[in-house]
Amino acid sequence: MLISVAVGVGFAVVYHLLSMKLQVWVAHRSSAMVPLVTILGFIVRLAVLAAILVMLGLWTPLNMLAVCLAFVVVFTGLMGYTLYAVVSKRHGAPPPADAGGVQ
């Protein structure tokens, strides 16, 4: 079962890195195509991930529930951390409440 969790964590990290690389690539392209490319990229990544999980489920003795749960938990955590980092470093964002100043 520990191997299954490790595989799920590995998939989550790779999926997160690929999705971030695609988002950076899309952000540097024409703004008119951003929504379409983002949606298509998500669908393609999801289809590839589903195909990999189905093949692993059929051809390996991995516990697929553990793989999928580890993937969901780690990917959600990575996305939460990334969104927090982006929002907290955004230009023009209001300072945090404990940043000092008048109370």
C-alpha positions in Angstrom: 0.0 0.0 0.0 2.9 2.4 0.7 4.0 1.9 -2.9 0.5 2.9 -4.1 0.7 6.1 -2.1 4.1 6.9 -3.4 2.9 6.4 -7.0 -0.1 8.7 -6.3 2.2 11.3 -4.8 4.5 11.1 -7.8 1.6 11.5 -10.2 0.3 14.5 -8.3 3.7 16.2 -8.4 4.2 15.5 -12.1 0.7 16.5 -13.0 1.0 19.8 -11.0 4.3 20.6 -12.7 2.9 20.0 -16.1 -0.2 22.0 -15.4 1.8 24.9 -14.2 4.1 24.8 -17.2 1.1 24.8 -19.5 -0.4 27.7 -17.7 2.8 29.7 -18.0 3.1 28.8 -21.6 -0.6 29.9 -22.2 -0.1 33.1 -20.3 2.6 34.2 -22.7 0.5 33.6 -25.7 -2.4 35.5 -27.2 -4.9 36.4 -24.6 -7.8 35.5 -26.9 -6.8 31.9 -26.9 -6.1 31.5 -23.2 -9.6 30.1 -22.2 -9.7 27.6 -25.1 -6.1 26.4 -24.6 -6.6 26.1 -20.8 -9.7 24.0 -21.2 -8.2 21.8 -23.9 -5.0 21.4 -21.9 -7.0 20.3 -18.8 -9.1 17.8 -20.8 -6.0 16.3 -22.5 -4.1 16.0 -19.1 -7.1 14.5 -17.5 -7.5 11.9 -20.3 -3.8 11.0 -20.2 -4.0 10.6 -16.4 -7.1 8.5 -16.6 -5.5 6.2 -19.2 -2.4 5.8 -17.1 -4.5 5.0 -14.0 -6.6 2.4 -16.0 -3.4 0.8 -17.3 -1.9 0.7 -13.8 -5.1 -0.8 -12.4 -5.2 -3.5 -15.0 -1.5 -4.5 -15.2 -0.2 -3.9 -11.7 -1.2 -5.0 -8.2 -1.3 -1.4 -6.9 -4.2 -0.4 -4.7 -5.9 2.1 -7.0 -7.9 3.7 -4.2 -4.7 4.6 -2.4 -3.2 5.9 -5.6 -6.2 8.1 -6.4 -6.6 9.3 -2.8 -2.9 10.2 -2.5 -3.1 12.0 -5.9 -6.2 14.0 -4.9 -4.8 15.0 -1.5 -1.3 16.0 -2.7 -2.5 17.7 -5.9 -5.1 19.7 -3.9 -2.4 20.7 -1.4 0.0 21.8 -4.2 -2.7 23.8 -5.9 -3.7 25.5 -2.7 -0.1 26.4 -1.9 0.4 27.7 -5.5 -2.8 29.8 -5.4 -1.8 31.2 -2.0 1.7 32.1 -3.2 0.3 33.8 -6.3 -2.4 35.8 -4.4 0.0 36.8 -1.6 2.6 38.1 -4.0 0.2 39.8 -6.4 1.0 43.5 -7.1 -1.5 45.9 -5.8 -2.8 43.4 -3.2 -3.8 44.9 0.1 -1.3 44.3 2.9 -2.1 41.6 5.4 -4.0 42.7 8.5 -1.0 42.2 10.8 1.4 44.1 8.6 1.6 47.0 11.1 0.4 50.5 10.9 -2.6 52.0 12.6 -4.7 49.8 14.8 
